[in-house]
Amino acid sequence: MSDRFDLYGALWAFCSHYHSGKSSRGYRILSRLVLAGYRPGLGLQSGRFESPEQRATFRHLIRHYRNRV
């Protein structure tokens, strides 16, 4: 399993791309990441993953949850 850094980065990228508005589940997850103190790096903000684990977790989230956030 990915460490917290990889998981938070993958969640941020996933929810940023797939949330369906401010009242959506994905947007609430983004808000919780901010409350947890997570701030994505410039690389991730511009679409470059910061580790192979982060990319793998992101792909897993897409496969299993893209229609559910």
N, C-alpha and C positions, 0 to 999 in steps of 0.2 A: 504494500500500500504506500502511496505517496506520503511524503511528510506534509506538514501544514502549509508550508510555503507553496509547494506544488499544487496542493488541493485548492487553496485560496486563489491562486493565479488561474487555474483551469476554470474554477467556478466563476470568477470575474469575467473571463473571456467568454465563456458559454452564456452567462446571463446577459452580458452586454449585447451579444448578437441575437439572442433568441427570446428575450422577454417580450411580452405583448402589451406593454403599457404600464403606467404607474400603479395600477391596481393589481398587477399580475404577481404571481408567485416568484418569477425571476427577478422582478424589481425589488421585492421584499428581501430576497437573498442578497442582492447588491447592497441594500441598506444595512443588512446585518454584517456584511464584510467590512463596511466602513466603521460600524460600531465596534467591531473586533480590532480595529486599528490597521486594517489592510489597506495599503496604497500600492497599486500596480506600478511597476517600473516603466520607464519610457519605452523600452523594447516591447513589452507586452501591450502597451497602449497603441503601439504602431503595428501590431500583428505578429511580432516575433516572440515565440515562446522562450522562456528562460531556462528550460531544461527538457530533456527528452521525456521525463516522467510527467511534466506539466502537459505536454502535447498529447501523450497517451491518455491521460485522464480527461482532457478536453474531448478527444475523439470518442472515448467511452460515453461521456455525457451526451454527446450528439446522438450516438447510436441508440441510447436507451431513454433519453428524456427530452429530446428537442420539441416534441409536441405536447409537453406537459408543464411548461413554464410560461 
